[in-house]
């Protein structure tokens, strides 16, 4: 019982620090592993921590929706450093690699807290107590459905398995957790629209001594829209999020990339206990090297700064150029006809090729397959 009281007196300051640092927390910190709710990506934070329906940012996908990883076209390494109030800081290292049928990624995140004054249940000072948190996980994401060989559109899904551990003095607590998400991307008007759903840190709780706190689960629904303005992309994003242990909140923001090199961002997060909820940020892209920064204000506790550096390397995964819906359908039918010909079902293949040529009369591969199928049906002359 004495141990429980001592741990409680030590854990209270740490909980307050995490409450002040994590913008997703509203109300009492009743969940274990609250540090997992912190959005690590400066790009996402600069856009108001919205991005469950977005893509194009490795750190953002790991923070908001793992399905976004499926749009990664390069091998990529990313590193982020977050400097918060009261000397609290976190770091994350991540790596993603396309594999053809999907993308795998791994990440390690650590949160450090300055030494905490410890007291026993009688109020006597017991010395300094060290505390810190660590999480590591692996992710996989892939296209579930898309237009013919076009990786830019369709339905994407992703999942992350991770293990998180909290340490307070000589005591610690850990839990295996999972993230999951889906992302739908489609052409809309003159731009690209996307919708995303995700659930994060799902699983069992953290058992600290004799007490078990539930997992810090968060559910998100997001929308993003990208359109060109003077040849440069403008992105708008909005999210609704619902932590298990508090009410729902709303976030929204935008990004404008100038000459696809310099990005400026701004956003807003509702329901903030500290600060106004405004977020600002920017980034610089130098070929395959990207630097991002974001600024968040927590009222009298002062500002928080996030920095990240990412590098894309090796050759990108190729995708087809833009095709009309008819052309995509023609290619799908031609692929099905080719499979039928391998099974010597030539008459059925001809019917499919007729459909393909009706959709795209100039499709050379379908014409060649039609010629070959007719020769095989007629036999040697």
N, C-alpha and C positions, 0 to 999 in steps of 0.2 A: 504494500500500500504506500509506504514511504517512497519507494522508487517511482510509483505512478505520479505522486504529487510533485516530485522533483522534476520528472520529465515534463509534466504539465507546465511547471513554472518556466522551464527552459524553452519549451516549444511555443509559448505565447508570443515572445518577441519575434521569433522567426516567422510565425504566421502573419504577424502584423507587417513585417518587411515584405513578404510575398504578396500580401494583399495590396500594399502600396505599389508594388512593382508590376503586378500583372493586371493589364487593363481589362481583361475579361472577367475579373472577379468583381462581383457586386454583392454586397451583403456579407454574411459571416463565411469564413473559410472553413466549411464543414467537410470538404473533400480532401483526401490525401493526394499528394503529387500535383498540387495546384500549379507548380512551375511548368507543367506540360501544356498548360493553356496559353502560355506566352507565345505570341507570334514572333518568330525569329527573323522573318524576311523583312529587310528595310523597304523593299519595293511594296510589299503588301501593306506594311504599316503606314507608309507615306500616302497610300490610297485609302486611308481610314480603316485598315485591317480588313478590307473587303477583298474577296478573291476566291471564294468557294466555287464560283462559276467561271473562273479565269484559268489561264495557262501561260506558259512561257517563262516561268520562274521556278527553278529547282527548289529553292528554300521556301517559296510560297506554297508549292504543292505539298511539301512535307508538313507545313504548318496548317494548311487549310483543307486540302482535298487531294489525296494521293492519286486520283484518276488523272490529274493534270500532268503527271510524270509521263504518261503515254505520248504526249506531244513533244517530248524531248528528242531532238534530231541529232544531237551531238553527244559524245562523251563529255562529261562536265564535272568539274570539281568546284566546290563553293565553300567559303569560310565566312562566318559572321561573328562579330563581337558586339555585344549589347551592354552599354554602360548606363546603369540606372541610378536611382537615388540611394542615399545612405551607404554607398560603397558596394552595393549589390551588382554583380555582373554575370553575364552568361556568354558562353561560346558554343558554336556549333560547326562541325565539319561534315560535309556531305559529298557524295559521289554518285553519279548516275551514268549508266551505260546502256545504250540501245542494243537489243539482241536480235532484231529482225521481227520476231513475233510479239515483242514487248520490250519493256524497259525495266531494268532492275536498278535499285538505289540502296545505299546504306548511309546511315548518319549516326553521329555521336554528339550528344549535347550535355554540357555541364553548367551548373549554376553554383556560384560561390557567394558566401555571405560572410561579412566580417565577424570576428569572434564576438560571442554573446556573453554578457555577464550572467553567471549562474547563481541561483539562490535556492536554498532548501525550503521546506514547507514552513519553517519558523521565520523566514526572511533573512537568514544569515547568508552572507556572501560566500560562495563556494569556489570562486575562480572563473577563468575564461573557459567557454565551451565552443568547440569547433563544430561547424555545420556546413552541409553542402548536399547537392543533388546531382544525379547522373542518370542519363537515359541513352539507350542504344537500340537501333532497330534496322530491319531490312524491309524494303518495299518492292512491289511488282505492280506494273500497270500495263494495259494493252488495249487495243481497239477491240470492241466486242462486235461492232457492225460499222461499216462505212461504205460510201460510194466506191465504185470499182477502183481499187489500188490508189485511192486518194487519202493520204493520212491526215489531211487537214480537217475533215468533217466526219460526222458520225457519232457513235456512242462509244465512250471510253470508260473503263472501270479500273480501279486500283485498290490495293490493300497494303497495310503495314503491320508487321508484328514487331513488338518492341518490349523491352524490359526496363523499368524505371526503379530507381532506388533513392531513398532519402536517408541522410545520416545526420544524427544529432548527438554530439558527444560520443559516448560508447554504445549508443543504441542506433538501430537502423531498421528500415522497413522497405520492402520491395514488392513489386507486382508485375506479372505479365499482362500486357494490354494490346489492343488492336485498333487500327484505324481502317475505315472503308469508305469508298466514295464512288460516285458515277458522275460523268460529265457528258453533256450533249452539245455538239457544236454544229451549226448549220449556217448557210448563207441566208441573210435577211436584209432586204432592201439593198442598199449600196454597201453593206458591210457584213460583218460576221457576228452572230449572236451565240451565246452559250449559256447553258443552265447547268448548275451543279448541286448535288446533295452529298453530304458527308457526315459521318459520325466518327468521333475521335476519342481515344483513350477509353475504349470500351473494355470492360472486364471486371475482375475482382478488385477488392479494396486493398489498402495498405494497413498492415497490422503493426502498430507501433506499441511495443510492450504488450499490454493486455487490451488495448483499444484498437478497433478496426475502423478506418475511415473509408468511405466509398471511393471508387475511381473518379477522377476529375473529368467525366464525360462531357463532351460538347457536341451539339448537333447544329449543322449549318445548311442553309439553302441560299444559293447565290445566283446572280445574273450578271453577265458582262456583255458589252457590245463594243466592237472595234470598227471604226470607220476612218477613211482617209480624209485629211484636211490639208489642202495644198500639197498633196503627195506624201504627207507624213501621217503615221497612225495616231489616232486618239482613242483611248480606252476609257470606258465608263464601267464601274463595278458597284454592285450593291449586295449586301448580305443581311440575312436575318439569322441570328444565332441564339441557341438556348442551352446554357449550361444546366446540368442536372440539379444543381443546388441553388439556383437563382432564376430570376425572370428573364424573359427574352429581351434582346436589344437589337438595334439596327446600326449598320455602318454603310458608308458609301464614299466613293472617291473617284478621282480621275487621273489620267496620265497623258501627257502630250510629249511625243518624241520628235525633237527638232532635228531634221536631216538624219534621223535614225541614229543619232550619236548622243545628243544631250536630252535627257528626260527630266521633266518637271512634274511634281505630283502634289496633290492635296486631298484631304479627306476628313471625315467626321465620324466619331463613334458616340452613340447615344448611351445614356445611363451611366456615365462615369461618376464615381464617387470623388475622384481627385482630378482637378483640372477641368478645362472646357470641353475636352473631347476632340479638339482640333488636332490634325496630324499634317505634317509637311515632309517633303523629301525630294530627292533628285537622284540622277544617275548619269554616268558617262560610259559610253561604249567605245572602245578602241579596237576595232576589228572583232576578235573573239574574246577580248578581255573586258569585263564589266565591273564597274565600281558603283555601289549604291549607298545612300545615306538617308536616314529619316530622323525627324525630331518630334518628340512627344512632350507635352507639358503636363505635370502633375501638381499644379497649383503651388502651394507653399513649399512642397518638397522639391520643386525645381524641375529642370528638363531631364529627359532621358534621350540618349543618342544610340543609334544602331548603325553599324558599318558592315558592309559585306564586299567580298571580292570573289568573282567567279571567272572561270576560264573554260572555254569550250575548245576541244582539240580533236584532231583526227578529221576524217572526212564526214560530212553529214550523211544521214540516212536518206537515200533518194526517195522522192515522191513524184507522182505524175503531175504534169501541168494541168491547168484547169480544163475539165471536160464538161460538156453539157450532160444533162440527165440522160438524154437519148444515147449519147456516145458511151456513157458508163454502162447503160443497160445492154448495148450492143456488145461491149467487151465481155460482159458477164455471160451472155448467151454463147458467144464464140468459145469461151473457156469451157462451158458445159458441153458444147458440141465436140470440142477436141477430146474431152474425156470419153464421150460416147464412141468416137472413132477408135480410141484405144481399145474399147471393148467390142469393136467390129459391128457396132449398131449404126450403120451408115445412113439408113433411111431416117432414123430419128435425128441424127446429126444434121442432115440436110434441112429438115423442118426448122430446127433452131437457127441454122445459118440464114435461112430465108427471113426469119424474124429479125435477126441481127442486121441484115442488109436493108430491111425496110426501115429500121431505125437510123442507120448510118450507111447510106448507099456507097459512100466512098471508102469504107473501111477495108483496107487492103488485106489484112490478115483473114478476115471473113471470106473475101473473094478467093484467096488462095486455098483456104480450107474447103470451100464449096467445090472448086475445081478438082481438088484431090479426092473428095468424097464421091463425086460423080464418076471419076475414073475407076475408083474401087468398086462402085456398084455395077458399072458396065463391064468391068473386067477387061482383059487384054483383047485388042481388036485383031 
